[in-house]
Each structure stands twice: as C-alpha cells, then as structure tokens.
Amino acid sequence: MSNLEAISNFREQLKNPTQLMNGDIKFNGLITYYFGNKILKEALAVTIRLTTMEHGQVSIADGEEINSNVVHMEFNPAFQNYEYMNDYSLKISDRSNRLGHYEVRIVEI
C-alpha cells in the first residue's frame, strides 16, 4: 500500500473531522510517539493537508510532552513511511539524525 493510499484509508474512517476553509481536515488524536527507549502519549490536534501541493502531509500541534522541541511534528508522504493499521490508526515511521528510528501512531479520539 502506498503512503497516499494509507492516508486515504485512514481519512475515510475518521468519525469527527473538521473541514477547514482550504479543504484540509483537522481532528483530535491520541498520539503515541516511540523513539530510542522512550514512549510519549498525548492527546493533540492533528491536521491532514489535502491541497494539491501538500496532499498527505500530516501536522501535529505542539503539546506539553510531544512538541517540536523534542520530536518531529510535521510529516510528508514523500519522505516518511505511512501505514494504515488494523486498529484504525495511522503509523508514520522514519529515521532521522535527531531521533534515530522513530514511529508515530495516530488514532482519532
């Protein structure tokens, strides 16, 4: 399954997304972030970009534990790996110099 198929499948099962003026969608998600030997969990706002140039990009709002000072908060299907999971979550994974291997799980709440 391609990254865009994964984001499409995830988007189709969302129950309460808010459509933004520009066509993007926003929803409340439970974010679970795995990196190194750490696991962080926090409920945060998630935006999925649906415009032509940014289609499939995912942005997570900064929280207290999960924020841009600690981890990556912006994801792009051209660079990260997206996977739609059987538990209705979206898994985003990659490797970076900053975090090493990391995995983000997003589920609507």
Buried (B, 14 or more C-beta within 10 A) or exposed (E): EEBEBBBBBBBEEBEEBEEEEEEBBBBBBBBBBBBEEEEBEBEBBBBBBBEEEBBBBBBBBBBEBBBEEBBBBEBBBEEBBBBBBEEEBBBBBBEEEEBEEBBBBBBBE
